[in-house]
């Protein structure tokens, strides 16, 4: 008796360190049952079998998730709090056309680093003439300081970056500099260039900012630095990704980020947003930020998901994100391996302390192990030993690869079903326009970019749900770093100056 292991493509996007590859883990001899399966493996097989059954995503499950996503989108558009999906209005009513000209900046604040970028736009003939950026780390004391300290630090870095302006970067005469501001924290947006911070996340505990307009905070800080610049567009990273991709391709209608976290946005008709009161849009369209990580309807969850959720900082929340995003896939696998180690001797008699440490095993490790095509799964053994301290043999390595594949497959297929749910909602409202022509979904984020199996599972699910004919019109393409230039493009689109 043996269990099959899919042969993933021999691509390695997450190279192991030299020490990981060269250091050979200890391999132990194992006793075998009369069926040819090691005794330790046989004891762990029921755990794997149950995991695969609980994570199963056959077509009916995918269809339910897609339908529920579309239903929750409608409920969230009808009234604030109408569903798990917040369906936040971005106030981005005009997307880049290619006619934009001039020098524009972008500031991206979404974690412990922030990035400043400038781009010189040359209209349809020259498009992006040149782009430069710098990344700045935020000191720990600033992350726990006052609002004024944080925004003064950011404005100072931006002012220093502006001082290096030169070469192909030319500000037109009698103009102030304008920047797009990508701000990936919970904000109640009130216009294209204003938004109230609801709360800090991602380890920030800055006092005095919640309840304030963050654009005002940044504009005032730039003024204190003597920097003649204004924020002309406040966006989140998903909206900026859509704008960045749309600049090059008019058929982009949806953007999805699959990285440490996940989110999706799409182009919506203002007539399809009942909760939008009194907002005028010249184009008749706007971008809606779904905040789809909060979706929870009909997800195939395991006992390991429930345990992880219960121990998280936000129990019962962000369940879709916890099943499909890069922050959590490795942790789910780790929890499964702990259970296998406890109930069998799959990895020897002792359970290493590192294996019991939450989030020790990262999603990049999962991807690397799935991509090991060697006969003895040497890279799998090295990762297990270096990251978790576990010894392994070929049988246990095969078992680990199966666990990794099960969790990645569920995540990719559920993400694909979510995309179909968005497209389905758009198709129903447009009465056949979306599926009847080329429609592009722009993807960004390290999980999508660096995990080929996950990407394949996602695309397979979309094709299964839509069928070969309709899915041939849906193009899912990577838009690397679209959010950076996207914010600058939205600054140009919403400029106070004519192009």
C-alpha positions in Angstrom: 0.0 0.0 0.0 1.3 3.5 -0.8 -0.1 7.0 -1.1 0.4 9.0 -4.3 2.3 12.3 -4.3 1.6 14.8 -7.1 4.7 15.7 -9.0 4.9 19.5 -8.9 6.9 21.4 -11.5 10.6 21.8 -10.8 10.5 25.5 -10.1 12.0 27.1 -7.0 10.9 30.6 -6.2 11.9 30.4 -2.5 15.5 29.2 -2.6 16.8 27.6 0.5 19.7 29.1 2.3 23.1 27.5 1.7 23.1 26.1 5.2 19.7 24.6 4.6 20.7 22.7 1.5 24.1 21.5 2.7 23.1 20.4 6.2 21.8 16.9 5.9 19.2 15.9 8.5 19.5 12.6 10.3 17.5 9.8 8.6 16.2 7.0 10.8 15.5 3.4 9.9 11.8 2.5 10.1 9.9 -0.7 10.7 7.4 -1.7 8.0 4.0 -3.4 8.1 3.1 -6.3 5.9 1.5 -3.8 3.5 4.8 -2.1 2.8 3.9 1.1 4.7 6.0 2.1 7.7 4.3 1.6 11.0 4.7 5.3 11.8 3.2 6.4 8.5 0.2 4.0 8.9 -0.6 5.7 12.3 -0.6 9.1 10.7 -2.7 8.2 7.6 -6.1 8.6 9.2 -5.2 12.2 10.1 -4.2 12.9 6.5 -7.3 11.2 5.1 -9.6 13.2 7.4 -7.7 16.4 6.5 -8.2 15.8 2.8 -11.9 15.1 3.2 -12.5 18.2 5.3 -10.5 20.4 2.9 -12.2 19.0 -0.2 -13.4 21.6 -2.7 -15.5 19.7 -5.3 -17.5 21.8 -7.8 -20.6 22.0 -5.7 -18.6 23.5 -2.8 -16.9 26.0 -5.1 -20.2 26.9 -6.7 -21.7 27.6 -3.3 -18.8 29.8 -2.3 -19.1 31.8 -5.6 -22.8 32.2 -5.2 -22.5 33.2 -1.6 -19.8 35.7 -2.4 -22.0 37.4 -5.0 -25.0 37.5 -2.5 -22.9 39.0 0.3 -21.6 41.6 -2.1 -25.1 42.7 -2.9 -26.1 42.8 0.7 -23.0 44.9 1.6 -23.7 47.3 -1.2 -27.3 47.8 0.0 -26.5 49.0 3.5 -23.4 49.4 5.7 -23.2 46.3 7.9 -25.5 44.3 5.5 -23.1 41.4 5.3 -19.6 40.2 6.3 -18.2 42.1 3.3 -17.8 45.8 4.0 -18.0 46.8 0.3 -16.1 50.1 1.0 -16.5 52.9 -1.5 -13.2 54.1 -2.8 -14.4 57.3 -4.4 -12.2 56.4 -7.4 -14.5 57.4 -10.2 -11.9 58.0 -12.9 -9.3 55.5 -13.9 -6.0 56.2 -15.7 -6.4 56.5 -19.5 -2.8 56.9 -20.7 -3.2 60.6 -21.3 -1.7 61.5 -18.0 1.4 63.8 -18.2 3.8 65.2 -15.6 5.7 64.3 -12.5 3.7 62.5 -9.7 4.6 60.9 -6.4 3.3 57.9 -4.4 3.6 57.1 -0.8 2.8 53.5 0.3 2.3 52.9 4.1 1.1 49.4 4.9 3.5 48.0 7.5 6.8 48.4 9.2 8.3 49.8 6.0 7.0 52.5 3.8 7.9 53.4 0.2 8.2 56.6 -1.6 8.0 56.6 -5.4 8.1 59.2 -8.3 7.2 58.7 -11.9 7.3 60.9 -15.0 4.4 60.4 -17.3 4.5 61.3 -21.0 1.0 60.7 -22.2 0.0 58.0 -24.7 3.1 58.4 -26.8 5.7 57.9 -24.0 3.6 56.5 -21.2 6.0 55.9 -18.2 9.2 57.8 -19.0 11.0 56.9 -15.7 10.3 55.7 -12.2 12.4 55.8 -9.0 11.6 54.6 -5.4 13.1 54.3 -2.0 12.0 52.1 1.0 12.3 53.4 4.5 12.0 51.4 7.8 9.9 52.8 10.6 11.7 52.7 14.0 9.9 50.9 16.7 9.6 54.0 18.9 7.8 55.8 16.1 5.3 52.9 15.7 4.4 53.5 19.4 4.7 57.2 19.4 2.4 60.1 18.6 0.6 60.9 15.4 2.7 64.0 14.9 5.9 62.0 15.3 4.9 59.3 12.8 3.7 61.7 10.1 6.7 64.1 10.6 9.0 61.1 10.1 7.2 60.1 6.9 7.1 63.7 5.6 10.9 64.1 6.4 11.7 61.0 4.4 9.5 62.2 1.5 11.2 65.7 1.6 14.6 64.0 1.4 13.5 61.9 -1.5 12.2 65.0 -3.3 15.6 66.7 -2.9 17.1 64.0 -5.1 14.7 64.8 -7.9 16.5 65.4 -11.2 17.4 63.9 -14.6 14.2 62.9 -16.4 12.0 64.0 -13.6 10.7 67.5 -14.3 7.9 69.4 -12.4 5.9 71.6 -14.7 6.1 75.3 -14.1 3.8 76.9 -11.5 2.6 73.5 -10.2 2.8 72.0 -6.7 3.8 68.4 -6.4 1.0 65.8 -6.0 1.1 62.4 -4.5 -1.1 59.4 -4.2 -1.3 57.9 -0.7 -1.7 54.1 -0.4 -2.8 53.5 3.2 -3.4 49.9 4.1 -5.1 50.3 7.5 -8.9 50.5 8.3 -10.2 53.8 7.1 -13.6 55.3 6.6 -13.1 57.1 3.3 -15.2 60.2 2.8 -13.8 61.4 -0.6 -11.0 60.7 -3.0 -8.6 62.7 -0.8 -9.9 62.2 2.7 -10.4 59.4 5.1 -10.8 58.9 8.9 -8.6 56.3 10.5 -10.7 53.7 12.4 -7.9 51.9 14.2 -4.3 50.9 13.8 -3.3 47.3 13.0 -0.1 45.4 12.0 1.7 46.3 15.2 1.1 50.0 15.2 -0.1 51.8 18.3 0.3 55.5 17.4 -1.6 57.8 19.7 -3.8 60.6 18.6 -4.6 59.4 15.1 -7.8 57.3 15.3 -10.8 59.4 14.5 -8.7 61.9 12.5 -8.4 62.5 8.7 -5.0 60.9 7.8 -4.7 63.0 4.7 -4.9 66.2 6.8 -2.3 64.6 9.2 0.1 64.0 6.2 -0.5 67.4 4.5 0.1 69.2 7.8 3.4 67.3 8.3 4.5 68.1 4.8 3.8 71.7 5.5 6.0 71.5 8.7 8.8 70.2 6.5 8.4 73.0 4.0 7.4 70.5 1.4 5.1 72.0 -1.3 3.1 68.8 -2.0 -0.5 67.7 -1.5 -2.3 64.4 -1.4 -4.6 64.2 -4.4 -5.7 60.5 -4.0 -6.1 58.3 -0.9 -6.4 54.6 -1.8 -5.7 51.1 -0.5 -3.2 48.7 -2.1 -5.9 46.7 -4.0 -7.5 49.8 -5.6 -4.0 51.0 -6.5 -3.2 47.6 -8.1 -6.4 47.9 -10.3 -5.4 51.4 -11.4 -1.9 50.4 -12.2 -3.0 47.5 -14.3 -5.8 49.5 -16.0 -3.2 52.0 -17.2 -1.8 49.3 -19.5 -5.0 47.4 -20.3 -8.5 48.8 -20.6 -10.1 45.4 -20.0 -8.9 45.2 -16.3 -12.1 45.1 -14.2 -11.0 43.3 -11.0 -7.8 43.3 -8.8 -6.9 40.7 -6.2 -4.0 40.8 -3.7 -2.9 37.4 -2.4 0.1 37.9 -0.2 0.5 37.9 3.6 -3.1 39.1 3.6 -5.7 39.2 0.9 -8.3 41.6 -0.6 -10.2 42.2 -3.8 -11.8 45.2 -5.5 -13.7 45.7 -8.8 -15.3 48.3 -11.0 -18.9 48.8 -10.1 -21.8 50.9 -11.6 -22.9 53.6 -9.1 -26.5 52.6 -10.0 -25.8 49.2 -8.4 -24.9 50.7 -5.0 -28.1 51.5 -3.0 -26.2 52.8 0.0 -24.4 55.4 -2.1 -26.4 58.5 -1.4 -25.9 61.8 -3.3 -22.5 60.9 -4.8 -22.1 62.0 -8.4 -19.8 60.1 -10.7 -19.1 61.6 -14.2 -18.2 58.1 -15.5 -21.1 56.4 -13.8 -18.6 53.9 -12.3 -16.5 53.6 -9.2 -14.2 51.1 -7.6 -15.5 49.1 -4.7 -13.2 47.6 -2.1 -14.8 44.4 -1.0 -12.6 43.6 2.0 -13.3 39.9 1.1 -11.0 38.5 3.8 -14.1 38.7 6.1 -16.2 36.4 3.9 -17.2 33.2 5.8 -20.2 31.6 4.1 -19.8 27.8 3.4 -16.1 27.5 3.8 -14.7 23.9 4.2 -13.0 24.3 7.6 -11.0 21.7 9.6 -10.4 21.3 13.3 -7.0 22.9 12.7 -8.6 26.0 11.2 -10.9 26.3 14.2 -8.1 25.9 16.7 -6.0 28.5 14.9 -8.9 30.9 14.7 -9.8 30.5 18.4 -6.2 31.4 19.4 -5.9 34.4 17.0 -6.2 38.0 17.9 -9.6 38.2 16.0 -11.5 35.0 16.6 -14.4 34.4 14.3 -13.3 37.1 11.9 -11.4 37.1 8.6 -12.1 33.4 8.0 -11.7 33.6 4.2 -8.3 35.3 4.7 -7.3 32.6 7.2 -8.0 29.9 4.7 -6.5 31.4 1.5 -3.7 33.9 2.5 0.0 33.6 2.9 0.1 34.4 6.6 -1.9 31.3 7.6 -1.2 28.4 5.2 2.1 27.5 6.8 0.6 27.7 10.3 -2.3 25.3 9.4 0.3 22.8 8.0 2.4 23.2 11.2 -0.7 22.4 13.3 -1.4 19.2 11.3 2.2 18.1 11.6 2.1 18.6 15.4 -1.0 16.3 15.6 0.7 13.7 13.4 3.8 13.9 15.6 1.7 13.5 18.7 -0.3 10.5 17.5 2.4 8.6 15.6 6.2 8.3 15.5 6.2 9.8 12.0 9.1 12.2 13.0 10.7 10.2 15.7 9.9 9.9 19.4 10.4 13.5 20.5 8.5 16.6 19.2 10.9 19.5 18.7 10.1 22.7 20.6 10.3 24.7 17.4 7.5 22.6 15.8 5.2 23.5 18.7 6.0 27.2 18.2 3.1 29.0 16.3 4.0 30.4 12.9 7.4 28.7 12.8 6.6 27.2 9.4 6.0 29.8 6.8 4.1 29.6 3.5 7.3 30.1 1.5 8.5 26.8 3.2 5.3 25.1 2.1 5.8 26.2 -1.5 9.5 25.1 -1.5 8.5 21.6 -0.2 5.8 21.3 -2.8 8.3 22.0 -5.5 10.8 19.4 -4.5 10.9 16.8 -7.3 14.0 14.8 -6.1 13.6 11.1 -5.6 14.5 11.4 -1.9 12.8 14.7 -1.3 16.0 16.1 0.0 14.8 19.7 0.1 11.8 18.7 2.1 14.0 17.0 4.7 16.3 20.0 4.9 13.5 22.4 5.4 11.9 20.2 8.1 15.2 19.9 9.9 16.3 23.6 9.6 12.9 25.2 10.3 11.3 22.9 12.8 14.1 20.6 14.0 12.4 17.5 12.8 14.2 14.4 11.6 12.5 12.6 8.7 12.6 9.7 6.3 11.2 9.4 2.8 7.8 8.2 4.0 7.3 11.1 6.4 8.5 13.6 3.8 5.9 12.3 1.3 3.3 12.7 4.0 4.4 16.3 4.7 4.2 17.1 1.0 0.6 15.7 0.9 -0.4 17.9 3.8 1.2 21.0 2.2 -0.6 20.2 -1.1 -4.0 19.7 0.6 -3.8 23.1 2.3 -2.5 24.9 -0.7 -5.1 23.3 -3.0 -8.0 24.3 -0.8 -6.6 27.9 -0.5 -6.1 28.3 -4.3 -9.4 26.8 -5.3 -11.4 28.9 -2.7 -9.6 32.1 -4.0 -10.6 31.1 -7.5 -14.2 30.6 -6.4 -14.1 34.1 -4.8 -13.0 35.6 -8.1 -15.8 33.9 -9.9 -18.3 35.2 -7.3 -17.2 38.8 -8.1 -17.3 38.2 -11.9 -20.7 36.5 -11.5 -22.2 39.5 -9.6 -20.8 41.9 -12.3 -22.2 39.7 -15.1 -25.7 39.5 -13.6 -25.9 43.3 -13.3 -24.4 44.0 -16.8 -26.7 41.5 -18.5 -24.1 39.5 -20.3 -21.4 42.1 -21.0 -18.7 40.8 -18.6 -18.5 37.2 -19.8 -19.2 38.0 -23.4 -15.8 39.8 -23.9 -12.3 39.8 -22.6 -12.2 40.6 -18.9 -8.9 40.9 -17.0 -8.3 40.1 -13.3 -5.1 41.7 -12.1 -3.3 39.7 -9.4 -0.5 40.9 -7.1 1.1 39.6 -3.9 3.9 37.3 -3.0 1.7 34.2 -2.5 0.3 34.4 -6.0 3.7 35.3 -7.5 5.9 32.7 -5.8 3.6 29.7 -5.3 3.1 28.0 -8.7 0.9 25.2 -7.4 -1.4 27.6 -5.6 -1.7 29.7 -8.8 -2.5 26.6 -10.8 -5.2 25.5 -8.4 -6.8 29.0 -8.5 -6.9 29.0 -12.3 -8.2 25.5 -12.4 -11.1 26.4 -10.1 -12.1 29.4 -12.3 -12.1 27.2 -15.4 -14.2 24.5 -13.7 -16.8 27.0 -12.5 -17.1 29.0 -15.7 -16.5 26.2 -18.2 -14.0 26.3 -21.1 -15.8 28.8 -23.3 -16.5 31.6 -20.8 -13.3 31.1 -18.9 -11.4 31.7 -22.2 -12.6 35.3 -22.0 -11.4 35.7 -18.4 -7.7 36.6 -18.2 -5.9 36.2 -14.9 -2.6 37.9 -15.0 0.1 39.0 -12.6 0.5 42.8 -12.2 3.8 43.0 -10.3 4.1 46.0 -8.1 1.0 47.6 -9.7 0.0 49.2 -6.4 3.1 51.5 -6.3 2.7 53.2 -9.7 -1.1 52.8 -9.4 -1.2 55.3 -6.6 0.9 57.8 -8.6 -1.4 57.3 -11.6 -4.5 58.0 -9.4 -2.8 61.2 -8.2 -2.4 62.2 -11.8 -6.0 61.2 -12.7 -7.3 63.3 -9.8 -4.9 66.2 -10.2 -6.1 69.7 -9.7 -4.3 70.5 -12.9 -5.3 69.7 -16.5 -3.1 67.3 -18.4 
